[in-house]
Amino acid sequence: MIKVDSDWAFAQYERVRPVLPQANFPSRSVRISHMSEIADQFDVFLLDAFGVLNVGQEVISGAPEWVGALQSAGKKVLVVANGATFSPSASLQKYKNLGFDFTAEDVIASRNILADALIGREEKLWGVMASRGGAINELPVECFEMGQAPEDFERAEGFIFLGSGEWTLTQQAMIVASLKARPRPVFVGNPDIVAPREHGLSLEPGWFAHEIARKTEVVPQFFGKPFDNIYQRALKQAGKSVVPERIVMVGDTLHTDVLGGAAAGVKTVLMADYGLFAGLDVEPFISGSGIVPDYILSQIKS
């Protein structure tokens, strides 16, 4: 069994740091206690979902209110999420159920970036790591959900990682063995190593993909934060008239939200009260990684 906690997750992100983007950071962070303190400085807010809007299936208290206030003030608010488990329509409905007023154009999910990259591929059949409700029939390729049968891993001409909720270490060992014997493409729709849930952190597709890279000759292709493909989509959606200095990325992780945002040239806010660093002092993690957000938002006084 793997003990998944914040220290372990941080170490895992640091271990794969060589394959993550490079970026420049401020010398120090400014502490704030509410998003309204910096609202006038930015025209576009890019928001992570888990740890910013929700934890698992539960809304974060006060999030719909401050997001709505930004929208009422004329700010463009976009969700930029490593969300690959659910279809775009299901994700949008989830946000609406949680009390947010987003349109389909406001949600930029890593799953969409991956789906676009699949169009025109020569592989005829893809095996998919998916969680319940994954709607893999909506992907633009012929595919099937991988089970426990060895032939599942042999007949696939490529692999797609969407959600790891039902993925087992046995299946992981099987795909590693299959890729050692016959390398094939691995497309990862969620680069996250962990995600905050109601009762702790869950292992996400990114961890399994990095393990494949470590144990085989296959180099997975990642779609989502901190990689450039999703940030370029977000900047395009923000509009050409908005300069990067007026755009801010808000998230709960250093290695995806803050690193990716800084690499894209926008400002960053680390949400410290929920998500990966909930209940912890974030300063040792910032010092240990050298990933420095422009702002740290915490309503909980230490």
KOLZAZA-641277 format. One record per residue (C-alpha): residue in one letter; residue number from 1; x, y, z. Coordinates in nm, 4 decimals. Example, Ala and Ser with C-alpha at 12.3 -4.5 7.8 and 13.67 -1.06 7.14 Angstrom:
BEGIN
+---+-----+----------+----------+----------+
! r !   k !       px !       py !       pz !
+---+-----+----------+----------+----------+
! a !   1 !   1.2300 !  -0.4500 !   0.7800 !
! s !   2 !   1.3670 !  -0.1060 !   0.7140 !
+---+-----+----------+----------+----------+
END
This chain:
BEGIN
+---+-----+----------+----------+----------+
! r !   k !       px !       py !       pz !
+---+-----+----------+----------+----------+
! m !   1 !   0.0000 !   0.0000 !   0.0000 !
! i !   2 !   0.1122 !   0.3545 !  -0.0739 !
! k !   3 !   0.0740 !   0.6145 !   0.2009 !
! v !   4 !  -0.0525 !   0.9119 !   0.0038 !
! d !   5 !  -0.0102 !   1.2386 !   0.1937 !
! s !   6 !   0.1168 !   1.5878 !   0.1128 !
! d !   7 !   0.4816 !   1.5090 !   0.1909 !
! w !   8 !   0.4736 !   1.2000 !  -0.0297 !
! a !   9 !   0.2982 !   1.3879 !  -0.3117 !
! f !  10 !   0.5491 !   1.6742 !  -0.2925 !
! a !  11 !   0.8365 !   1.4270 !  -0.3178 !
! q !  12 !   0.6747 !   1.2631 !  -0.6199 !
! y !  13 !   0.6331 !   1.5959 !  -0.7985 !
! e !  14 !   0.9940 !   1.6855 !  -0.7232 !
! r !  15 !   1.1099 !   1.3493 !  -0.8569 !
! v !  16 !   0.9531 !   1.4212 !  -1.1975 !
! r !  17 !   1.0629 !   1.7862 !  -1.2000 !
! p !  18 !   1.3014 !   1.7330 !  -1.4960 !
! v !  19 !   1.0071 !   1.6683 !  -1.7301 !
! l !  20 !   0.8026 !   1.9646 !  -1.6064 !
! p !  21 !   0.8228 !   2.3144 !  -1.7582 !
! q !  22 !   1.0814 !   2.5703 !  -1.6513 !
! a !  23 !   0.9711 !   2.9091 !  -1.5201 !
! n !  24 !   1.0792 !   3.2276 !  -1.3446 !
! f !  25 !   0.9320 !   3.3227 !  -1.0082 !
! p !  26 !   0.9119 !   3.6286 !  -0.7828 !
! s !  27 !   1.1558 !   3.6547 !  -0.4939 !
! r !  28 !   0.8736 !   3.6375 !  -0.2409 !
! s !  29 !   0.4975 !   3.5927 !  -0.2135 !
! v !  30 !   0.2416 !   3.8463 !  -0.0973 !
! r !  31 !  -0.0060 !   3.7161 !   0.1617 !
! i !  32 !  -0.3769 !   3.7859 !   0.1091 !
! s !  33 !  -0.6923 !   3.6590 !   0.2815 !
! h !  34 !  -0.9547 !   3.7129 !   0.0096 !
! m !  35 !  -0.9597 !   3.7294 !  -0.3682 !
! s !  36 !  -1.1187 !   4.0728 !  -0.3557 !
! e !  37 !  -0.7844 !   4.2150 !  -0.2392 !
! i !  38 !  -0.6334 !   4.1640 !  -0.5849 !
! a !  39 !  -0.9451 !   4.1778 !  -0.8030 !
! d !  40 !  -0.8621 !   4.5214 !  -0.9431 !
! q !  41 !  -0.5189 !   4.4050 !  -1.0594 !
! f !  42 !  -0.6467 !   4.1417 !  -1.3034 !
! d !  43 !  -0.8939 !   4.1105 !  -1.5888 !
! v !  44 !  -0.8863 !   3.7325 !  -1.6247 !
! f !  45 !  -0.8920 !   3.4702 !  -1.3487 !
! l !  46 !  -0.7923 !   3.1135 !  -1.4362 !
! l !  47 !  -0.9207 !   2.8820 !  -1.1645 !
! d !  48 !  -0.8233 !   2.5294 !  -1.0782 !
! a !  49 !  -1.1202 !   2.3210 !  -0.9657 !
! f !  50 !  -1.0097 !   2.0753 !  -0.6967 !
! g !  51 !  -0.8847 !   2.2667 !  -0.3933 !
! v !  52 !  -1.0206 !   2.5997 !  -0.5226 !
! l !  53 !  -1.3860 !   2.5418 !  -0.6107 !
! n !  54 !  -1.4450 !   2.1995 !  -0.4598 !
! v !  55 !  -1.2910 !   1.9147 !  -0.2658 !
! g !  56 !  -1.4136 !   1.5909 !  -0.4167 !
! q !  57 !  -1.7878 !   1.6325 !  -0.4633 !
! e !  58 !  -1.8213 !   1.9047 !  -0.1966 !
! v !  59 !  -1.8156 !   2.2762 !  -0.2720 !
! i !  60 !  -1.5652 !   2.4883 !  -0.0809 !
! s !  61 !  -1.7500 !   2.7268 !   0.1483 !
! g !  62 !  -1.7711 !   3.0753 !   0.0024 !
! a !  63 !  -1.6317 !   2.9806 !  -0.3395 !
! p !  64 !  -1.9525 !   3.0396 !  -0.5403 !
! e !  65 !  -1.9840 !   3.3817 !  -0.3768 !
! w !  66 !  -1.6356 !   3.5143 !  -0.4536 !
! v !  67 !  -1.6418 !   3.3664 !  -0.8034 !
! g !  68 !  -1.9799 !   3.5285 !  -0.8627 !
! a !  69 !  -1.8471 !   3.8602 !  -0.7343 !
! l !  70 !  -1.5630 !   3.8492 !  -0.9873 !
! q !  71 !  -1.8068 !   3.7710 !  -1.2665 !
! s !  72 !  -2.0392 !   4.0529 !  -1.1583 !
! a !  73 !  -1.7416 !   4.2903 !  -1.1639 !
! g !  74 !  -1.6889 !   4.2096 !  -1.5315 !
! k !  75 !  -1.3914 !   3.9785 !  -1.4848 !
! k !  76 !  -1.3489 !   3.6837 !  -1.7201 !
! v !  77 !  -1.3404 !   3.3728 !  -1.5019 !
! l !  78 !  -1.2277 !   3.0464 !  -1.6618 !
! v !  79 !  -1.1964 !   2.7041 !  -1.5036 !
! v !  80 !  -0.8651 !   2.5497 !  -1.6124 !
! a !  81 !  -0.8721 !   2.1992 !  -1.4748 !
! n !  82 !  -0.6955 !   1.8693 !  -1.5137 !
! g !  83 !  -1.0387 !   1.7174 !  -1.5524 !
! a !  84 !  -1.0505 !   1.4035 !  -1.7621 !
! t !  85 !  -1.2716 !   1.1682 !  -1.5645 !
! f !  86 !  -1.6026 !   1.3136 !  -1.6829 !
! s !  87 !  -1.7276 !   1.4347 !  -2.0182 !
! p !  88 !  -1.7337 !   1.8131 !  -2.0721 !
! s !  89 !  -2.1112 !   1.8258 !  -2.0327 !
! a !  90 !  -2.1014 !   1.6260 !  -1.7103 !
! s !  91 !  -1.8287 !   1.8492 !  -1.5678 !
! l !  92 !  -2.0278 !   2.1629 !  -1.6499 !
! q !  93 !  -2.3354 !   2.0176 !  -1.4817 !
! k !  94 !  -2.1251 !   1.9362 !  -1.1740 !
! y !  95 !  -2.0181 !   2.3000 !  -1.1408 !
! k !  96 !  -2.3765 !   2.4170 !  -1.1809 !
! n !  97 !  -2.4885 !   2.1734 !  -0.9097 !
! l !  98 !  -2.2230 !   2.3175 !  -0.6798 !
! g !  99 !  -2.3596 !   2.6691 !  -0.7293 !
! f ! 100 !  -2.1322 !   2.8142 !  -0.9986 !
! d ! 101 !  -2.2559 !   2.9982 !  -1.3064 !
! f ! 102 !  -2.0226 !   2.8836 !  -1.5830 !
! t ! 103 !  -2.0918 !   2.8296 !  -1.9510 !
! a ! 104 !  -1.9310 !   2.5607 !  -2.1660 !
! e ! 105 !  -1.6870 !   2.8222 !  -2.3000 !
! d ! 106 !  -1.5745 !   2.9013 !  -1.9445 !
! v ! 107 !  -1.4462 !   2.5490 !  -1.8751 !
! i ! 108 !  -1.1118 !   2.4443 !  -2.0225 !
! a ! 109 !  -1.0491 !   2.0812 !  -1.9313 !
! s ! 110 !  -0.7429 !   1.8735 !  -2.0040 !
! r ! 111 !  -0.9680 !   1.6039 !  -2.1482 !
! n ! 112 !  -1.0617 !   1.8392 !  -2.4329 !
! i ! 113 !  -0.6960 !   1.9091 !  -2.5088 !
! l ! 114 !  -0.6247 !   1.5354 !  -2.5237 !
! a ! 115 !  -0.9284 !   1.4683 !  -2.7427 !
! d ! 116 !  -0.8105 !   1.7236 !  -2.9980 !
! a ! 117 !  -0.4674 !   1.5583 !  -3.0087 !
! l ! 118 !  -0.6246 !   1.2190 !  -3.0839 !
! i ! 119 !  -0.7851 !   1.3378 !  -3.4073 !
! g ! 120 !  -0.6008 !   1.2012 !  -3.7089 !
! r ! 121 !  -0.3884 !   0.9508 !  -3.5165 !
! e ! 122 !  -0.2990 !   0.6316 !  -3.7035 !
! e ! 123 !  -0.3724 !   0.3969 !  -3.4115 !
! k ! 124 !  -0.6997 !   0.2120 !  -3.4725 !
! l ! 125 !  -0.7863 !   0.0938 !  -3.1204 !
! w ! 126 !  -0.7078 !   0.2547 !  -2.7858 !
! g ! 127 !  -0.7290 !   0.1067 !  -2.4371 !
! v ! 128 !  -0.8606 !   0.3535 !  -2.1795 !
! m ! 129 !  -0.7992 !   0.3937 !  -1.8079 !
! a ! 130 !  -1.1355 !   0.5350 !  -1.7016 !
! s ! 131 !  -1.3474 !   0.5847 !  -1.3925 !
! r ! 132 !  -1.7204 !   0.5328 !  -1.3670 !
! g ! 133 !  -1.9055 !   0.7872 !  -1.5787 !
! g ! 134 !  -1.6062 !   0.8427 !  -1.8032 !
! a ! 135 !  -1.8148 !   0.8508 !  -2.1238 !
! i ! 136 !  -1.5271 !   0.7149 !  -2.3306 !
! n ! 137 !  -1.7680 !   0.6754 !  -2.6227 !
! e ! 138 !  -1.7379 !   1.0531 !  -2.6670 !
! l ! 139 !  -1.3663 !   1.0320 !  -2.7495 !
! p ! 140 !  -1.2861 !   1.0809 !  -3.1223 !
! v ! 141 !  -1.1262 !   0.7354 !  -3.1581 !
! e ! 142 !  -1.2309 !   0.3735 !  -3.1309 !
! c ! 143 !  -1.1547 !   0.2645 !  -2.7782 !
! f ! 144 !  -1.2472 !   0.0332 !  -2.4916 !
! e ! 145 !  -1.2120 !   0.0405 !  -2.1134 !
! m ! 146 !  -0.9269 !  -0.1783 !  -1.9941 !
! g ! 147 !  -1.0135 !  -0.4483 !  -1.7450 !
! q ! 148 !  -0.8133 !  -0.7222 !  -1.5768 !
! a ! 149 !  -0.7719 !  -0.9473 !  -1.8816 !
! p ! 150 !  -0.4189 !  -0.9675 !  -2.0297 !
! e ! 151 !  -0.5601 !  -0.9533 !  -2.3822 !
! d ! 152 !  -0.6944 !  -0.6025 !  -2.3101 !
! f ! 153 !  -0.3395 !  -0.4751 !  -2.2866 !
! e ! 154 !  -0.2201 !  -0.6663 !  -2.5904 !
! r ! 155 !  -0.4881 !  -0.5644 !  -2.8397 !
! a ! 156 !  -0.4655 !  -0.1921 !  -2.7698 !
! e ! 157 !  -0.2548 !   0.0060 !  -3.0188 !
! g ! 158 !  -0.2307 !   0.2961 !  -2.7753 !
! f ! 159 !  -0.3402 !   0.3875 !  -2.4241 !
! i ! 160 !  -0.5406 !   0.6802 !  -2.2864 !
! f ! 161 !  -0.5372 !   0.7718 !  -1.9176 !
! l ! 162 !  -0.8495 !   0.9613 !  -1.8083 !
! g ! 163 !  -0.9418 !   0.8593 !  -1.4547 !
! s ! 164 !  -0.7796 !   0.6235 !  -1.2056 !
! g ! 165 !  -1.0631 !   0.5762 !  -0.9572 !
! e ! 166 !  -1.0960 !   0.2046 !  -1.0329 !
! w ! 167 !  -0.7398 !   0.1446 !  -1.1558 !
! t ! 168 !  -0.5473 !  -0.1138 !  -0.9545 !
! l ! 169 !  -0.1794 !  -0.1815 !  -0.8958 !
! t ! 170 !  -0.2375 !  -0.5185 !  -1.0659 !
! q ! 171 !  -0.3530 !  -0.3420 !  -1.3814 !
! q ! 172 !  -0.0576 !  -0.1077 !  -1.3510 !
! a ! 173 !   0.1836 !  -0.4008 !  -1.3431 !
! m ! 174 !   0.0105 !  -0.5493 !  -1.6474 !
! i ! 175 !   0.0366 !  -0.2337 !  -1.8573 !
! v ! 176 !   0.4022 !  -0.1880 !  -1.7611 !
! a ! 177 !   0.4808 !  -0.5451 !  -1.8683 !
! s ! 178 !   0.2879 !  -0.5004 !  -2.1926 !
! l ! 179 !   0.4679 !  -0.1755 !  -2.2782 !
! k ! 180 !   0.8060 !  -0.3280 !  -2.1994 !
! a ! 181 !   0.7323 !  -0.6029 !  -2.4473 !
! r ! 182 !   0.5800 !  -0.3722 !  -2.7118 !
! p ! 183 !   0.6061 !   0.0053 !  -2.6690 !
! r ! 184 !   0.2989 !   0.2049 !  -2.7751 !
! p ! 185 !   0.1759 !   0.5630 !  -2.7223 !
! v ! 186 !   0.0424 !   0.6653 !  -2.3813 !
! f ! 187 !  -0.1748 !   0.9790 !  -2.3765 !
! v ! 188 !  -0.2471 !   1.1217 !  -2.0308 !
! g ! 189 !  -0.5519 !   1.3432 !  -1.9880 !
! n ! 190 !  -0.4794 !   1.4247 !  -1.6244 !
! p ! 191 !  -0.1146 !   1.4939 !  -1.5304 !
! d ! 192 !  -0.2016 !   1.5298 !  -1.1594 !
! i ! 193 !  -0.0197 !   1.2915 !  -0.9263 !
! v ! 194 !  -0.2785 !   1.3361 !  -0.6500 !
! a ! 195 !  -0.6096 !   1.5142 !  -0.6005 !
! p ! 196 !  -0.7805 !   1.6334 !  -0.2800 !
! r ! 197 !  -1.0874 !   1.4332 !  -0.1847 !
! e ! 198 !  -1.3249 !   1.4538 !   0.1092 !
! h ! 199 !  -1.1160 !   1.2107 !   0.3148 !
! g ! 200 !  -0.7629 !   1.2625 !   0.1867 !
! l ! 201 !  -0.5618 !   1.2509 !  -0.1335 !
! s ! 202 !  -0.6268 !   1.0113 !  -0.4208 !
! l ! 203 !  -0.3746 !   0.8754 !  -0.6692 !
! e ! 204 !  -0.4374 !   1.0266 !  -1.0113 !
! p ! 205 !  -0.3394 !   0.9241 !  -1.3682 !
! g ! 206 !  -0.0224 !   1.1336 !  -1.3641 !
! w ! 207 !   0.1364 !   0.9132 !  -1.0993 !
! f ! 208 !   0.0695 !   0.5962 !  -1.2965 !
! a ! 209 !   0.1991 !   0.7569 !  -1.6162 !
! h ! 210 !   0.5236 !   0.8712 !  -1.4529 !
! e ! 211 !   0.5706 !   0.5186 !  -1.3185 !
! i ! 212 !   0.5409 !   0.3886 !  -1.6746 !
! a ! 213 !   0.8058 !   0.6363 !  -1.7874 !
! r ! 214 !   1.0326 !   0.5247 !  -1.5031 !
! k ! 215 !   0.9949 !   0.1529 !  -1.5712 !
! t ! 216 !   0.9738 !   0.1387 !  -1.9527 !
! e ! 217 !   1.1120 !   0.3170 !  -2.2581 !
! v ! 218 !   0.7755 !   0.4805 !  -2.3260 !
! v ! 219 !   0.7544 !   0.8580 !  -2.2793 !
! p ! 220 !   0.3910 !   0.9484 !  -2.2014 !
! q ! 221 !   0.2375 !   1.2567 !  -2.3598 !
! f ! 222 !   0.0690 !   1.4800 !  -2.1011 !
! f ! 223 !  -0.2280 !   1.7067 !  -2.1656 !
! g ! 224 !  -0.3081 !   1.9547 !  -1.8909 !
! k ! 225 !  -0.1362 !   2.1554 !  -1.6191 !
! p ! 226 !   0.1509 !   2.2322 !  -1.5847 !
! f ! 227 !   0.2111 !   2.1707 !  -1.9537 !
! d ! 228 !   0.1874 !   2.4406 !  -2.2165 !
! n ! 229 !  -0.0954 !   2.2864 !  -2.4206 !
! i ! 230 !  -0.3712 !   2.3748 !  -2.1729 !
! y ! 231 !  -0.2291 !   2.7164 !  -2.0845 !
! q ! 232 !  -0.2122 !   2.8187 !  -2.4477 !
! r ! 233 !  -0.5784 !   2.7233 !  -2.4838 !
! a ! 234 !  -0.6595 !   2.9296 !  -2.1749 !
! l ! 235 !  -0.4683 !   3.2338 !  -2.3010 !
! k ! 236 !  -0.6470 !   3.2101 !  -2.6349 !
! q ! 237 !  -0.9799 !   3.1957 !  -2.4540 !
! a ! 238 !  -0.8792 !   3.4957 !  -2.2416 !
! g ! 239 !  -0.8498 !   3.7053 !  -2.5564 !
! k ! 240 !  -0.5660 !   3.8687 !  -2.7450 !
! s ! 241 !  -0.6382 !   4.2095 !  -2.5963 !
! v ! 242 !  -0.5522 !   4.0980 !  -2.2418 !
! v ! 243 !  -0.1829 !   4.1173 !  -2.1536 !
! p ! 244 !  -0.0401 !   3.8277 !  -1.9469 !
! e ! 245 !   0.0293 !   4.0621 !  -1.6538 !
! r ! 246 !  -0.3481 !   4.1071 !  -1.6175 !
! i ! 247 !  -0.4121 !   3.7312 !  -1.5987 !
! v ! 248 !  -0.3783 !   3.5251 !  -1.2806 !
! m ! 249 !  -0.3811 !   3.1483 !  -1.2263 !
! v ! 250 !  -0.5387 !   3.0363 !  -0.8979 !
! g ! 251 !  -0.4686 !   2.6853 !  -0.7728 !
! d ! 252 !  -0.3812 !   2.4658 !  -0.4775 !
! t ! 253 !  -0.0593 !   2.3046 !  -0.6055 !
! l ! 254 !   0.2884 !   2.4348 !  -0.6699 !
! h ! 255 !   0.3944 !   2.1904 !  -0.9415 !
! t ! 256 !   0.0837 !   2.2167 !  -1.1604 !
! d ! 257 !  -0.1001 !   2.5451 !  -1.1035 !
! v ! 258 !   0.1812 !   2.7766 !  -0.9923 !
! l ! 259 !   0.4604 !   2.6283 !  -1.2032 !
! g ! 260 !   0.2404 !   2.6042 !  -1.5122 !
! g ! 261 !   0.1007 !   2.9524 !  -1.4689 !
! a ! 262 !   0.4447 !   3.1050 !  -1.4206 !
! a ! 263 !   0.5781 !   2.9184 !  -1.7254 !
! a ! 264 !   0.2889 !   3.0628 !  -1.9273 !
! g ! 265 !   0.3847 !   3.4128 !  -1.8155 !
! v ! 266 !   0.0850 !   3.4900 !  -1.5932 !
! k ! 267 !   0.0649 !   3.5750 !  -1.2242 !
! t ! 268 !  -0.0209 !   3.3053 !  -0.9711 !
! v ! 269 !  -0.2136 !   3.2563 !  -0.6469 !
! l ! 270 !  -0.1615 !   2.9529 !  -0.4225 !
! m ! 271 !  -0.4770 !   2.8629 !  -0.2299 !
! a ! 272 !  -0.3354 !   2.7277 !   0.0951 !
! d ! 273 !  -0.6410 !   2.6376 !   0.3025 !
! y ! 274 !  -0.7780 !   2.3520 !   0.0916 !
! g ! 275 !  -0.6346 !   2.0911 !  -0.1399 !
! l ! 276 !  -0.2806 !   1.9620 !  -0.1277 !
! f ! 277 !  -0.1520 !   2.1834 !   0.1558 !
! a ! 278 !  -0.4639 !   2.1967 !   0.3722 !
! g ! 279 !  -0.3676 !   2.2403 !   0.7367 !
! l ! 280 !   0.0033 !   2.2744 !   0.6571 !
! d ! 281 !   0.2579 !   2.5536 !   0.6495 !
! v ! 282 !   0.3259 !   2.6045 !   0.2792 !
! e ! 283 !   0.6560 !   2.7860 !   0.3258 !
! p ! 284 !   0.8745 !   2.4708 !   0.3582 !
! f ! 285 !   0.7257 !   2.3365 !   0.0340 !
! i ! 286 !   0.7898 !   2.6649 !  -0.1444 !
! s ! 287 !   1.1483 !   2.6762 !  -0.0176 !
! g ! 288 !   1.2064 !   2.3115 !  -0.0989 !
! s ! 289 !   1.0875 !   2.3432 !  -0.4576 !
! g ! 290 !   1.1837 !   2.7003 !  -0.5418 !
! i ! 291 !   0.8344 !   2.7401 !  -0.6913 !
! v ! 292 !   0.7189 !   3.0753 !  -0.5554 !
! p ! 293 !   0.3635 !   3.2014 !  -0.6158 !
! d ! 294 !   0.2995 !   3.5725 !  -0.6538 !
! y ! 295 !   0.0303 !   3.5476 !  -0.3860 !
! i ! 296 !  -0.0624 !   3.3050 !  -0.1094 !
! l ! 297 !  -0.4284 !   3.3149 !  -0.0124 !
! s ! 298 !  -0.5134 !   3.1861 !   0.3326 !
! q ! 299 !  -0.8099 !   3.2756 !   0.5497 !
! i ! 300 !  -0.6837 !   3.0571 !   0.8317 !
! k ! 301 !  -0.4483 !   3.2424 !   1.0610 !
! s ! 302 !  -0.1415 !   3.0474 !   1.1678 !
+---+-----+----------+----------+----------+
END
